[in-house]
Amino acid sequence: MPLRLPHFLIAASALALVGTPALAADKVETAAPGPDVIFKEGQVESAGTVTVKGQAIGYTAVSGTIVVHPDGWDDTAWRERAARDPGKATDARPEPDAEASMFYVAYFKKGAPAANRPITFLFNGGPGSATVWLHMGAFGPRRVLTRDDSHTPAAPYTLVDNDASLLDASDLVFIDAPGTGFSRIAGKDKEKAFWGMDADAHAFASFIQAFLTRHDRWNSPKYLFGESYGTPRAAMIAARLTTDSSVDLNGVILLSQILNFNLSADGASLNPGTDQPYITALPTYAATAWYHNRLPGMRPAELEPFLKEVEAFASGDYASALQQGSLLDPAKKRAIAERIAGYIGLPVDYILKSDLRVEGGQFTQQLQIGSALTTGRLDTRFSGPAIDVLNKEADYDPQSAAISSAYVSVFNAYVRDTLHYGQGETYKPEAPVGAFWSFDHRPPGQTDPVRGTANVMPDLATAMKFNPQMKVLVAGGYFDLATPYYEGWYEMHHLQIPDSLQGNIAFRYFRSGHMVYANADALHQLHDAVAGFIAQTDNLPR
């Protein structure tokens, strides 16, 4: 799921399923040599059919694991050690080196030759989130039904054939990050080995290369699809694959993007002197006030022209006013506050008390406080009862509360009943990475990691320069306050790339939130945008 700054999701429950049953399972297990084996690789195959745009697509589903190791791991030294001590007792050996068993579900269209079939690797973010959200909400052959902008009632939930599955355009591989879902980590210093920006990117890059080998897909058109924290992960993977492993990607799709965490509207006051988060969040505040009819004047008939006006103000008069700091004339300051109030629906006095700088948590707490409601963060179309109306910031995210149980419950049943995987195992929608996660990151070309707020814009820029044919699709929702759409737009127009490469970037925004696919209309529009992007970039003969 979605970025967890500062909120995250957990949920569990039961459900009823509706869908096409899978065929009998075929389980295959393999084990690496040596005494220090922790995990076994294995896979289970099943099959099904889904109809997309009137086309029936038969597919094989492969649910399995691939073992990966930390950066710097030497398979030759490992095998030499195994050969020296083939029968040594377990309790006499030191703790094995860290390794991760990464779980995936891959869907392959039947009858499609691998060389002529694109393959897309998909992952959610967190960091510390499994990929249940993209799998069950966006592009898998089945999806869970949830309410559009209100709390979905408890089980039984409904699973339906997904007529917006991306299987019409590409084979799909949904990957759970180390320690999430059915992925596991173990061995010496396992958290340090896998829970951090660079360690995570290395694990995913290793997984992708191993998958290409296991399934003979090296010559297929290749795509990354990352959502939320999955977008910086995608940027880092693209840079690693391109520069370190000579694996060129056809394209990268970034959904609900954040590459520079200095731009986050959460906790922006802890970084005084950096005003850009307030600027890039303002259009989302305005979209939210428009949706909830909280604008003080006449509500504009159409959202998009209204947002263009707000964007121009945010990057113009508002940005100029913030840059002046304490030197801003009081009369000018009040005039700016009045204009802000007219766009976002908060009182002028409150905006002035906030020094023209309203953080995301303040906005979601204050917009509907007169009705004792908290506004959603991941999707500001959602509302829920305020935990404490006197608090400065929102205490929880109504959208997370509204849909999490449906997604997690449905997947727990689907993976066991239909994919025939996970009996006796616990599916973890999130991993407790918070106490261990390192945001230290070594940008391409640097010898040492940069400590401080993460920024992977150089990674994406480097990948685009090394592979100037690689295309990027940026997608987002107007009602996303976790990663505001204008923030992603700003980042992409400030990449350190030549002007000629700006043409490699396309943008699509929708009337939805962080999980764009949570709105049925936006889901189908997103499908069409991504399918079209793949068709334009797969280099296949037509």
C-alpha positions in Angstrom: 0.0 0.0 0.0 0.8 3.4 0.1 3.3 5.4 1.8 3.3 5.3 5.6 4.2 8.8 6.6 2.9 8.9 9.3 0.1 6.3 9.1 0.1 2.7 8.0 -2.3 -0.1 7.5 -3.1 -3.3 9.3 -6.2 -5.4 9.1 -7.6 -9.0 9.0 -10.9 -10.7 8.7 -12.8 -13.4 6.8 -14.7 -13.3 3.5 -16.7 -14.9 0.8 -15.3 -15.2 -2.7 -16.7 -14.9 -6.2 -14.4 -15.9 -9.1 -13.1 -18.5 -11.5 -11.6 -21.4 -9.7 -8.0 -22.4 -10.4 -7.0 -25.7 -11.9 -5.1 -28.3 -9.8 -1.9 -27.1 -8.3 1.6 -28.3 -9.2 4.2 -27.7 -6.5 7.9 -27.7 -7.2 10.6 -27.1 -4.6 14.3 -26.7 -5.0 17.0 -26.1 -2.5 20.4 -24.4 -2.8 23.5 -26.4 -1.9 25.4 -26.2 1.3 24.9 -26.3 5.1 23.9 -22.6 5.5 20.6 -22.9 3.6 17.8 -21.1 5.5 15.1 -20.9 2.8 14.0 -23.2 0.1 12.7 -21.8 -3.2 9.4 -23.2 -4.4 6.5 -22.5 -6.6 2.9 -23.5 -7.1 1.1 -23.3 -10.5 -2.6 -22.8 -11.1 -4.6 -21.4 -14.0 -7.6 -19.2 -14.8 -9.3 -16.9 -17.3 -10.1 -13.2 -17.1 -12.0 -11.1 -19.7 -10.6 -7.6 -20.4 -12.3 -5.3 -22.9 -14.2 -8.3 -24.3 -11.1 -10.4 -24.7 -10.9 -13.7 -22.8 -7.4 -14.2 -21.5 -6.3 -17.6 -20.3 -3.4 -17.4 -17.9 -1.0 -19.5 -15.8 -0.5 -18.2 -12.2 2.8 -19.0 -10.5 3.0 -18.3 -6.8 6.5 -18.8 -5.4 9.7 -17.6 -3.7 13.1 -16.6 -4.9 16.0 -16.4 -2.4 18.2 -13.2 -2.6 21.2 -12.1 -0.6 22.6 -8.8 0.6 24.8 -6.5 -1.4 28.3 -7.9 -1.5 27.3 -11.5 -1.0 29.8 -13.9 -2.8 28.2 -17.1 -4.0 31.6 -18.6 -4.8 32.9 -18.1 -1.2 29.6 -19.5 0.1 29.9 -22.7 -2.0 33.6 -23.0 -0.9 32.6 -22.8 2.7 29.8 -25.4 2.1 32.3 -27.8 0.5 34.7 -27.5 3.4 32.1 -28.3 6.1 29.5 -30.5 4.4 28.5 -32.4 7.5 29.1 -30.0 10.3 26.5 -29.9 13.0 24.2 -27.0 13.0 24.8 -25.9 16.6 28.6 -25.9 15.9 28.3 -23.3 13.1 28.1 -19.6 13.4 24.8 -17.9 12.5 24.2 -18.2 8.7 24.6 -15.1 6.5 21.4 -13.1 6.1 19.2 -14.0 3.2 15.6 -13.2 2.1 13.0 -15.4 0.6 10.9 -13.0 -1.6 7.4 -14.1 -2.4 5.7 -13.3 -5.8 2.7 -14.1 -7.8 3.2 -14.0 -11.6 0.5 -14.2 -14.2 1.5 -15.4 -17.7 -0.8 -15.2 -20.7 -1.2 -18.6 -22.2 0.1 -19.1 -25.7 2.1 -15.9 -25.8 5.8 -16.4 -26.7 8.1 -14.8 -24.0 10.1 -12.8 -26.5 7.0 -11.1 -27.8 5.4 -10.5 -24.4 6.1 -7.6 -22.1 6.6 -8.3 -18.5 5.9 -5.8 -15.7 7.2 -6.1 -12.1 4.8 -4.4 -9.6 5.3 -3.4 -6.0 3.7 -1.3 -3.3 5.7 0.8 -0.9 5.5 1.7 2.8 8.4 1.1 3.2 7.3 -2.1 4.8 4.1 -2.8 2.9 3.2 -5.9 1.0 1.9 -5.7 -2.6 -1.6 -6.8 -1.8 -3.0 -3.4 -2.8 -1.9 -3.3 -6.4 -2.6 -7.1 -6.7 -6.1 -7.1 -5.4 -7.1 -3.5 -6.3 -5.5 -2.7 -9.6 -4.2 -5.1 -12.1 -4.5 -8.7 -10.9 -7.1 -10.9 -12.6 -9.3 -10.7 -9.6 -10.1 -7.6 -7.5 -11.9 -6.8 -4.3 -14.9 -4.5 -4.4 -14.9 -1.6 -1.9 -16.9 1.5 -1.5 -15.8 4.6 -3.4 -15.4 7.2 -0.6 -16.8 5.6 2.6 -16.2 2.7 4.9 -16.7 -0.7 3.3 -18.9 -2.9 5.5 -17.3 -5.9 7.2 -17.2 -9.4 5.7 -18.3 -11.1 3.7 -16.4 -9.2 1.0 -16.8 -9.7 -2.8 -14.0 -10.7 -5.2 -14.8 -10.3 -8.8 -13.2 -10.8 -12.2 -11.1 -7.7 -12.9 -12.0 -6.3 -16.3 -9.2 -3.7 -15.8 -6.5 -6.3 -15.3 -3.3 -5.4 -17.2 -3.0 -8.9 -18.5 -4.2 -7.8 -21.9 -1.0 -5.7 -22.2 1.7 -7.5 -20.2 2.5 -10.5 -18.1 2.5 -9.4 -14.4 4.8 -10.1 -11.4 3.5 -8.9 -8.0 6.4 -8.8 -5.5 6.3 -8.7 -1.7 9.2 -6.8 -0.1 11.5 -8.7 2.2 9.7 -9.4 5.5 6.2 -8.5 4.1 3.5 -10.8 2.8 4.9 -14.3 2.6 8.5 -12.9 2.1 10.8 -13.6 5.0 14.2 -12.6 6.2 16.6 -14.6 8.4 20.3 -14.9 9.3 22.9 -12.6 10.8 21.9 -8.9 11.0 18.9 -9.7 8.8 17.2 -6.3 9.4 20.3 -4.3 8.5 20.8 -6.6 5.5 17.4 -5.8 3.9 15.6 -3.0 5.7 17.0 0.2 4.2 16.8 2.1 1.0 19.9 0.7 -0.7 19.5 -2.8 0.8 15.9 -2.9 -0.4 16.8 -1.7 -3.9 19.5 -4.3 -4.2 17.2 -7.1 -3.1 14.6 -6.1 -5.7 17.1 -5.8 -8.4 18.5 -9.2 -7.5 15.0 -10.7 -7.5 14.2 -9.3 -10.9 17.4 -10.7 -12.5 16.8 -14.1 -10.8 13.2 -14.1 -12.1 14.3 -13.4 -15.6 16.6 -16.4 -15.5 14.1 -18.8 -13.8 11.4 -18.0 -16.3 13.5 -17.3 -19.4 12.4 -13.7 -19.8 15.6 -11.9 -20.4 14.6 -10.9 -24.0 11.1 -9.7 -23.0 10.2 -6.0 -22.9 10.6 -5.1 -19.3 8.7 -2.6 -17.0 8.7 -1.5 -13.4 5.5 -0.3 -11.8 6.0 1.2 -8.3 3.3 2.8 -6.1 4.1 5.3 -3.3 7.4 4.3 -1.7 7.5 1.9 -4.6 8.3 5.0 -6.7 11.7 5.8 -5.1 12.3 2.0 -5.1 11.6 1.9 -8.8 14.0 4.8 -9.4 16.8 3.1 -7.5 16.2 -0.3 -9.2 16.2 1.3 -12.6 19.5 2.9 -11.9 21.0 -0.3 -10.5 19.8 -2.5 -13.4 20.9 0.0 -16.0 24.3 1.0 -14.7 25.4 -2.1 -12.8 23.8 -5.0 -14.6 23.4 -3.8 -18.2 19.6 -4.4 -18.1 17.8 -1.7 -20.0 14.1 -1.2 -19.2 11.5 -0.2 -21.7 9.7 1.9 -19.2 9.0 2.8 -15.6 5.5 3.6 -14.3 5.4 5.8 -11.1 2.0 5.8 -9.3 1.6 8.4 -6.5 5.1 9.5 -6.7 7.6 10.8 -4.1 11.3 10.9 -5.0 12.4 13.7 -2.8 11.2 13.4 0.8 12.0 17.0 1.5 8.8 17.7 -0.4 6.5 15.8 1.9 3.7 17.8 3.5 3.9 15.6 6.6 6.1 17.2 9.3 7.2 20.0 7.0 7.5 22.3 10.0 10.4 20.2 11.3 12.4 21.4 8.3 12.1 25.2 8.6 13.3 27.2 5.6 12.0 24.6 3.1 8.7 26.0 1.8 8.2 23.8 -1.3 6.1 21.2 0.5 3.4 23.8 1.2 3.5 24.9 -2.4 3.1 21.5 -3.9 0.4 20.4 -1.4 -1.8 23.5 -2.0 -3.6 22.2 -5.2 -4.5 19.0 -3.3 -6.0 21.0 -0.5 -8.0 22.9 -3.1 -9.2 19.7 -4.8 -10.3 18.4 -1.4 -12.2 21.5 -0.5 -13.8 21.4 -3.9 -14.9 17.7 -3.4 -16.3 18.3 0.1 -18.0 21.6 -1.0 -16.0 23.6 1.6 -15.0 26.5 -0.7 -16.3 29.8 0.7 -17.5 31.1 -2.7 -19.3 29.5 -5.6 -18.0 26.1 -6.3 -16.3 25.9 -9.7 -18.2 23.6 -12.1 -15.1 21.7 -13.2 -12.2 20.5 -11.1 -9.3 20.6 -13.6 -9.5 24.3 -14.7 -9.8 25.3 -11.0 -6.7 23.3 -10.1 -4.7 25.0 -12.9 -5.6 28.3 -11.4 -4.5 27.1 -7.9 -1.2 25.7 -9.4 -0.4 29.1 -10.9 -1.1 30.9 -7.6 0.9 28.3 -5.6 4.0 28.5 -7.8 3.6 32.3 -8.3 2.3 34.7 -5.6 2.2 32.1 -2.8 5.8 30.9 -3.4 7.0 34.5 -3.6 5.3 35.3 -0.3 6.8 32.3 1.5 10.3 33.1 0.2 10.1 36.5 1.9 9.8 35.0 5.4 9.6 37.5 8.1 10.1 40.3 5.6 6.7 39.8 4.1 4.6 43.0 4.5 1.7 42.3 7.0 -1.0 43.6 4.6 0.4 41.4 1.8 0.5 38.5 4.2 -3.2 38.9 5.0 -4.0 39.3 1.3 -2.2 36.0 0.6 -4.0 34.3 3.5 -7.4 35.4 2.1 -6.6 34.0 -1.3 -5.5 30.7 0.3 -8.7 30.6 2.3 -10.7 31.1 -0.9 -9.0 28.0 -2.4 -8.8 25.6 0.5 -11.7 26.4 2.8 -9.8 27.0 6.0 -10.4 30.3 8.0 -8.1 33.2 7.2 -7.2 33.6 10.9 -6.1 29.9 11.1 -4.0 30.3 8.0 -2.4 33.4 9.5 -1.7 31.7 12.8 0.0 28.9 10.8 2.2 31.5 9.2 0.7 30.7 5.8 2.1 27.2 6.1 -0.5 24.5 6.7 0.8 20.9 7.0 -1.1 17.9 5.7 -2.1 16.7 9.1 -3.5 20.1 10.1 -5.5 20.3 6.9 -7.1 16.9 7.3 -8.0 17.6 10.9 -9.4 21.1 10.3 -11.3 21.0 7.0 -14.4 19.3 8.4 -13.8 19.8 12.1 -17.2 21.7 12.4 -18.8 18.4 11.6 -16.5 16.5 13.9 -15.0 14.7 10.9 -11.4 13.9 10.0 -10.6 14.0 6.3 -8.7 11.2 4.6 -5.0 11.5 3.9 -4.3 8.8 1.3 -7.6 9.7 -0.3 -9.1 13.0 0.8 -12.5 12.0 -0.6 -12.9 9.8 2.5 -14.1 11.1 5.9 -14.4 9.5 9.3 -15.3 10.5 12.9 -12.5 12.7 14.5 -10.8 10.9 17.3 -10.3 14.2 19.2 -11.7 17.4 17.7 -9.3 19.5 19.8 -6.1 18.0 18.3 -4.0 20.0 16.0 -3.5 17.2 13.5 -5.5 14.1 12.4 -5.1 11.0 14.5 -5.8 8.4 11.8 -6.5 8.0 8.1 -10.2 7.3 7.3 -9.3 5.7 3.9 -6.9 3.2 5.5 -9.6 2.3 8.0 -12.3 2.1 5.4 -10.7 -0.5 3.0 -7.8 -2.3 4.6 -9.8 -5.2 6.0 -11.4 -5.9 2.7 -8.0 -6.1 0.8 -6.2 -8.2 3.5 -9.1 -10.5 4.1 -9.8 -11.2 0.5 -6.2 -11.9 -0.4 -5.8 -14.3 2.6 -8.6 -16.4 1.2 -7.7 -16.0 -2.5 -4.1 -16.9 -2.2 -5.0 -20.2 -0.4 -8.2 -21.1 -2.1 -7.4 -20.1 -5.7 -3.6 -19.9 -5.9 -3.1 -22.8 -3.5 -0.3 -21.2 -1.7 0.4 -20.2 2.0 -1.3 -23.0 3.9 0.0 -22.8 7.5 1.8 -19.5 6.8 1.0 -16.0 8.0 0.5 -13.3 5.4 1.9 -10.0 6.7 0.4 -6.9 5.1 3.2 -4.9 6.7 6.5 -5.5 8.3 7.8 -3.7 11.4 10.6 -1.9 9.6 10.3 1.5 11.4 12.9 0.8 14.1 15.4 -0.6 11.6 14.8 1.2 8.3 17.8 3.3 7.0 17.1 6.2 4.7 20.8 6.6 4.0 21.3 6.4 0.3 24.3 6.3 -2.0 23.4 8.1 -5.2 24.8 6.9 -8.5 28.4 7.8 -8.9 29.0 8.5 -5.2 31.3 6.5 -3.0 29.5 7.1 0.3 25.8 7.2 1.3 24.2 10.6 1.9 22.7 10.9 5.3 19.6 13.0 5.8 16.3 13.3 4.0 16.1 10.8 1.1 16.1 12.1 -2.5 16.4 9.6 -5.4 15.8 12.1 -8.2 19.5 11.6 -9.2 18.8 7.8 -9.6 16.0 8.2 -12.1 18.0 10.9 -13.9 21.0 8.6 -14.2 18.9 5.7 -15.5 17.4 8.0 -18.1 20.8 9.2 -19.2 22.3 5.7 -19.4 19.2 4.5 -21.3 17.9 7.5 -23.2 15.2 5.3 -24.8 13.6 4.5 -21.5 10.2 6.1 -21.0 8.5 7.2 -17.8 4.8 7.4 -17.0 3.8 9.5 -13.9 0.3 8.9 -12.6 -1.5 10.1 -9.6 -4.7 11.2 -8.0 -5.9 14.8 -7.4 -7.1 13.7 -3.9 -3.9 12.2 -2.7 -2.4 14.1 0.3 0.3 11.4 1.1 2.1 12.2 -2.2 0.4 15.2 -3.7 0.1 15.1 -7.5 1.7 18.5 -8.0 4.7 17.3 -6.0 5.4 14.6 -8.5 4.9 17.1 -11.3 7.4 19.4 -9.7 10.0 16.6 -9.2 9.9 15.5 -12.8 10.4 19.0 -14.0 13.5 19.4 -11.8 15.3 16.2 -12.8 18.9 16.7 -13.8 18.4 15.6 -17.4 18.7 17.4 -20.7 15.6 19.1 -22.1 15.5 16.4 -24.9 14.8 13.7 -22.3 11.8 15.6 -20.8 9.9 14.3 -23.8 10.4 10.8 -22.4 8.1 11.6 -19.5 4.3 11.4 -19.7 1.7 12.5 -17.0 -1.8 11.2 -16.2 -3.9 12.4 -13.2 -7.2 11.1 -12.1 -10.2 12.0 -9.8 -9.1 9.6 -7.1 -6.6 9.4 -4.3 -3.3 7.8 -3.5 -4.7 4.4 -4.5 -6.0 5.7 -7.8 -7.6 2.3 -8.5 -9.9 2.6 -5.4 -12.2 4.5 -7.7 -13.7 2.3 -10.4 -13.7 4.9 -13.2 -10.1 5.9 -12.4 -9.1 2.3 -12.4 -10.2 1.8 -16.0 -8.6 5.1 -17.0 -5.4 4.0 -15.3 -5.5 0.7 -17.1 -5.9 2.4 -20.5 -3.0 4.8 -19.7 -0.6 2.1 -18.7 -1.7 -0.3 -21.5 -1.2 2.4 -24.0 2.2 3.3 -22.5 3.4 -0.3 -22.8 2.1 -0.6 -26.4 4.0 2.6 -27.4 7.3 1.5 -25.8 7.6 -2.4 -26.1 9.5 -2.2 -29.4 7.4 -5.1 -30.8 6.4 -5.2 -34.4 2.8 -4.3 -35.1 
